[in-house]
Amino acid sequence: IVEVRAWDSAQNLGLSDPLSVTVWNNRPRVIWVPDDYEKIQDAINASEDGDTVRVRAGTYYEGLRLISKKIWMESEMGPEQTFIDAYTSGYSSGIRVYGDQTNSTIRGFTVTGEENGIATTAEGSLKIYNCIINDDSNYIVGIFLNDGDNKVLNCIVNGTKWGILVGYISGEVFNSMFINCDIGYYQIALYENWVTFGWNLFWENDRNYRVEVRNDEPQDSDIFENPRFVEGRYSLQANSPAIDSGNPDILDRDGSRSDIGIYGGLYAY
């Protein structure tokens, strides 16, 4: 903590506001899976704040836990080539994040679990970018955000009971797709909820919204049309309504207005 003191010719003292500077004692590293660690969880356990855990393409039969971590966890090749299969392994959640002041980023995975795809009870900030949560049983919660200040951008939730379940949190949910779910967007709160959401696509859900604090009103920016995927993939056909239809404040990597879905936004592959 630095404070600057200065005296004028009359010996009057002036004080600056204190300036706090954080110096990392460890140089941020890139930890590769499976090169450095065979399992993603082992790489997470070995990581320190500021590190990146980068995962090569493949299927990983694990249920992951991030406890009070401040790391960036991403796949190398994107969600259509990198899978976290917690369901086969019997884990309740594909990725669960908890612990005070957790500030982590999850980018570029397809995730499934027995109860949740990605879930957080952390009091910090979780960012989820360009991920897919798949489930054919309409049983699990795709993304469960129970606490903290969270951000979900350019994700796809397909075939879950609830696409996204939002509790008593703040944050943003933009540019994502909720398709084939019982309820696409389910927002609950005891008193009030500060989540900002919009520019999302809903298709073939039994019910698109259940928003208890906002009277189930859809957002004017949302789209209710077939996303028109390329067959067998989640990339968009040229006539997709999701192209250039995302939040106008979020750009694609080519500088154009962002697309809705996993191939939109600055963190797309």
Order of alpha helices (4+ residues) and beta strands (2+ residues): beta-beta-beta-alpha-beta-beta-beta-beta-beta-alpha-beta-beta-beta-beta-beta-beta-beta-beta-beta-beta-beta-beta-beta-beta-beta-beta
